[in-house]
Amino acid sequence: MSKYLLNKFLFTVDRDPELVERYRDDPAGTVDWWEAERANLLLNCTAAERSTWLAFTDDERRALKEHDHVALFGMGAHPFLTLTLFIALFERDHGPLEYQIAYGRAMKHLTLPYPDITT
Protein backbone atom coordinates (compact mmCIF):
# COMPACT_ATOMS: atom_id res chain seq x y z
CA MET A 1 0.00 0.00 0.00
CA SER A 2 1.23 3.47 -0.82
CA LYS A 3 -0.31 6.38 1.05
CA TYR A 4 1.93 8.55 -1.10
CA LEU A 5 0.32 7.28 -4.30
CA LEU A 6 -3.22 7.62 -2.92
CA ASN A 7 -2.53 11.19 -1.83
CA LYS A 8 -0.78 11.98 -5.12
CA PHE A 9 -3.87 10.82 -7.04
CA LEU A 10 -6.22 12.89 -4.87
CA PHE A 11 -3.95 15.95 -5.05
CA THR A 12 -3.34 15.90 -8.81
CA VAL A 13 -6.92 15.13 -9.82
CA ASP A 14 -8.31 17.83 -7.52
CA ARG A 15 -6.09 20.49 -9.09
CA ASP A 16 -7.22 19.84 -12.67
CA PRO A 17 -10.87 20.73 -13.44
CA GLU A 18 -10.88 18.45 -16.50
CA LEU A 19 -9.64 15.51 -14.42
CA VAL A 20 -12.25 16.25 -11.75
CA GLU A 21 -14.98 15.96 -14.37
CA ARG A 22 -13.40 12.88 -15.89
CA TYR A 23 -13.17 11.23 -12.46
CA ARG A 24 -16.79 12.16 -11.70
CA ASP A 25 -18.09 10.77 -15.01
CA ASP A 26 -15.82 7.71 -15.33
CA PRO A 27 -14.10 6.87 -12.07
CA ALA A 28 -12.89 3.41 -13.11
CA GLY A 29 -11.51 4.61 -16.43
CA THR A 30 -9.87 7.62 -14.82
CA VAL A 31 -8.20 5.55 -12.10
CA ASP A 32 -6.90 3.02 -14.67
CA TRP A 33 -5.64 5.79 -16.99
CA TRP A 34 -4.05 7.78 -14.16
CA GLU A 35 -2.28 4.73 -12.76
CA ALA A 36 -0.91 3.78 -16.19
CA GLU A 37 0.02 7.28 -17.36
CA ARG A 38 0.57 9.49 -14.33
CA ALA A 39 1.31 7.42 -11.23
CA ASN A 40 5.00 7.13 -11.93
CA LEU A 41 5.59 10.72 -13.02
CA LEU A 42 7.53 12.60 -10.41
CA LEU A 43 5.78 15.65 -9.01
CA ASN A 44 7.12 18.95 -10.33
CA CYS A 45 9.40 17.25 -12.87
CA THR A 46 9.41 16.77 -16.62
CA ALA A 47 7.68 13.76 -18.16
CA ALA A 48 11.10 12.21 -18.78
CA GLU A 49 11.64 11.92 -15.03
CA ARG A 50 9.72 8.79 -14.06
CA SER A 51 9.62 6.09 -11.47
CA THR A 52 8.70 2.54 -12.45
CA TRP A 53 7.43 0.84 -9.33
CA LEU A 54 4.37 2.72 -8.04
CA ALA A 55 1.00 1.01 -8.35
CA PHE A 56 -2.25 0.89 -6.42
CA THR A 57 -3.22 -2.20 -4.46
CA ASP A 58 -6.49 -3.87 -5.42
CA ASP A 59 -8.17 -2.34 -2.34
CA GLU A 60 -6.89 1.15 -3.16
CA ARG A 61 -7.99 0.82 -6.77
CA ARG A 62 -11.46 -0.38 -5.72
CA ALA A 63 -11.92 2.44 -3.18
CA LEU A 64 -10.86 5.07 -5.73
CA LYS A 65 -13.15 3.61 -8.39
CA GLU A 66 -16.08 3.54 -5.95
CA HIS A 67 -15.39 7.03 -4.55
CA ASP A 68 -15.20 5.40 -1.11
CA HIS A 69 -13.68 8.16 1.03
CA VAL A 70 -14.16 6.20 4.26
CA ALA A 71 -12.09 3.28 2.95
CA LEU A 72 -9.49 5.69 1.56
CA PHE A 73 -9.15 7.34 4.98
CA GLY A 74 -8.78 3.91 6.56
CA MET A 75 -5.91 3.26 4.16
CA GLY A 76 -4.18 6.46 5.20
CA ALA A 77 -5.33 8.93 2.54
CA HIS A 78 -5.28 12.43 3.97
CA PRO A 79 -8.83 13.55 4.87
CA PHE A 80 -8.29 17.10 3.59
CA LEU A 81 -7.36 15.75 0.17
CA THR A 82 -10.39 13.46 -0.01
CA LEU A 83 -12.70 16.18 1.27
CA THR A 84 -11.58 18.86 -1.19
CA LEU A 85 -11.72 16.51 -4.17
CA PHE A 86 -15.05 15.02 -3.18
CA ILE A 87 -16.52 18.48 -2.65
CA ALA A 88 -15.49 19.30 -6.23
CA LEU A 89 -17.09 16.05 -7.38
CA PHE A 90 -20.36 16.06 -5.47
CA GLU A 91 -21.18 19.36 -3.78
CA ARG A 92 -23.12 20.52 -6.87
CA ASP A 93 -25.57 17.66 -6.31
CA HIS A 94 -26.47 18.89 -2.81
CA GLY A 95 -27.60 22.01 -0.99
CA PRO A 96 -25.24 24.24 0.99
CA LEU A 97 -22.96 22.16 3.24
CA GLU A 98 -25.11 19.02 2.75
CA TYR A 99 -22.24 17.11 1.18
CA GLN A 100 -19.75 18.12 3.87
CA ILE A 101 -22.20 17.03 6.59
CA ALA A 102 -22.80 13.69 4.83
CA TYR A 103 -19.03 13.23 4.45
CA GLY A 104 -18.55 13.74 8.19
CA ARG A 105 -21.50 11.51 9.04
CA ALA A 106 -20.00 8.68 6.98
CA MET A 107 -16.81 8.94 9.05
CA LYS A 108 -18.60 9.31 12.40
CA HIS A 109 -18.01 5.67 13.38
CA LEU A 110 -14.23 6.16 13.39
CA THR A 111 -12.57 6.58 16.76
CA LEU A 112 -9.13 7.49 17.98
CA PRO A 113 -6.50 6.55 17.20
CA TYR A 114 -7.22 7.43 13.58
CA PRO A 115 -5.27 5.77 10.80
CA ASP A 116 -1.83 7.22 10.26
CA ILE A 117 -2.04 9.79 7.46
CA THR A 118 1.63 10.67 7.29
CA THR A 119 3.41 9.92 4.03
Sequence and secondary structure as in RCSB ss.txt:
>XXXX:A:sequence
MSKYLLNKFLFTVDRDPELVERYRDDPAGTVDWWEAERANLLLNCTAAERSTWLAFTDDERRALKEHDHVALFGM
GAHPFLTLTLFIALFERDHGPLEYQIAYGRAMKHLTLPYPDITT
>XXXX:A:secstr
  HHHHHHHHHHHHT HHHHHHHHH HHHHHHHHHHHTTTB TTS TT B S     HHHHHHHHTT HHHHHHT
T  HHHHHHHHHHHHGGGSSTTHHHHHHHHHTTT  SS      
